[in-house]
């Protein structure tokens, strides 16, 4: 029996590197490879949760299981896996680490970005 495992995904976040003369922030993309992320097609139950959050115009394609201990900010971040670029949206759903038996305790939805 094979063990459940995730794949590495690249998380792209914006980091403010300075400000222009008008005071607007100048940002730079920062890429971080996150190992052992579960990727699964979005289920009917997930779609009901998203509908209850009233996220109009968003269409979740995949649900990501984020490993325990991850401290990255996944809100509105870009994610690269399967050779495509995706955008995370909605609230990151997080469970209590010690109460969840597997290696993942957060859930993030992604939509097609390209």
C-alpha positions in Angstrom: 0.0 0.0 0.0 1.5 3.4 -1.0 1.8 6.2 1.4 -0.2 9.4 0.8 2.2 12.2 -0.3 2.0 15.6 -2.0 4.0 17.3 -4.7 6.2 20.3 -4.6 4.5 23.5 -5.7 5.9 27.0 -6.3 4.2 29.7 -4.3 4.7 33.2 -5.7 4.1 36.1 -3.3 4.7 39.9 -3.6 7.3 41.5 -1.5 7.5 45.3 -1.2 11.0 46.4 -2.1 10.5 50.2 -1.9 8.3 53.0 -2.9 8.1 55.2 -6.1 8.2 59.0 -6.0 4.4 59.1 -5.6 4.5 56.8 -2.6 3.2 53.8 -4.3 4.8 50.5 -3.3 7.2 48.8 -5.7 6.9 45.0 -5.3 8.9 42.0 -6.5 7.8 38.4 -7.0 9.3 36.0 -4.5 9.2 32.3 -5.4 9.1 29.7 -2.6 9.0 25.9 -3.3 6.6 24.3 -0.8 7.1 20.5 -0.6 4.4 17.9 0.1 1.3 19.8 -1.0 -1.7 17.7 -1.8 -3.5 18.6 -5.0 -7.0 17.3 -5.6 -9.9 18.3 -7.9 -12.4 20.5 -6.1 -15.3 18.4 -4.7 -19.0 19.2 -4.5 -18.6 19.8 -0.7 -15.9 22.4 -1.4 -18.0 24.2 -3.9 -20.8 24.4 -1.3 -18.4 26.0 1.2 -17.1 28.5 -1.4 -20.8 29.4 -2.3 -21.5 30.0 1.4 -18.5 32.3 1.5 -20.2 34.3 -1.3 -17.1 34.5 -3.5 -18.8 35.7 -6.7 -17.1 35.0 -10.0 -14.6 32.5 -8.6 -14.4 29.0 -10.0 -12.3 26.6 -7.9 -10.5 24.0 -10.0 -8.2 22.4 -7.4 -8.1 22.2 -3.6 -4.6 22.3 -2.1 -3.8 20.6 1.2 -1.0 22.6 2.9 1.4 20.7 5.2 1.5 21.3 8.9 4.0 23.9 10.0 3.8 25.9 6.8 3.9 29.7 7.6 3.5 31.1 4.1 0.7 33.5 3.2 -1.5 31.8 0.6 -4.1 34.6 0.3 -4.3 35.8 -3.3 -0.9 34.3 -4.0 0.0 32.7 -7.3 0.8 29.0 -7.3 2.6 27.0 -10.0 2.0 23.2 -10.4 1.3 20.8 -13.3 3.1 23.3 -15.5 0.4 26.0 -15.1 -0.1 29.1 -13.0 -3.0 29.3 -10.6 -4.3 31.9 -8.1 -5.3 31.1 -4.6 -8.5 32.7 -3.4 -10.8 32.8 -0.4 -10.0 32.2 3.2 -7.4 29.6 4.1 -9.3 26.9 6.1 -7.1 25.7 9.0 -7.6 22.9 11.4 -5.9 22.3 14.8 -2.6 20.6 14.0 -2.6 18.3 17.0 -6.2 17.1 16.2 -5.6 16.1 12.6 -3.8 12.7 12.1 -2.2 13.3 8.7 0.5 15.7 7.6 -1.8 18.5 6.3 -4.0 20.9 8.3 -4.8 23.8 5.9 -7.0 23.9 2.8 -6.7 26.5 0.0 -8.7 26.8 -3.3 -7.1 27.8 -6.6 -8.6 29.0 -9.9 -7.1 29.1 -13.3 -4.9 32.2 -13.7 -3.6 32.1 -17.3 
